[in-house]
């Protein structure tokens, strides 16, 4: 296990873990938030192998 100490805003901590997907790269951590567990799982399946920029674009189209 690797832990990186940081300050996480309380509003993010209060979101159900099943509605969050977390992605990291060398210089950032992204937390995607969804309306349902099914949406989160579908997003994760559709973005397997994508880089951060591709995932960001997919998320924007996904939530519209």
HELIX and SHEET records of a PDB file:
HELIX    1   1 UNK A   10  UNK A   13  1                                   4    
HELIX    2   2 UNK A   17  UNK A   19  5                                   3    
HELIX    3   3 UNK A   37  UNK A   46  1                                  10    
HELIX    4   4 UNK A   52  UNK A   62  1                                  11    
SHEET    1   A 2 UNK A  20  UNK A  24  0                                        
SHEET    2   A 2 UNK A  29  UNK A  33 -1                                        
END                                                                             
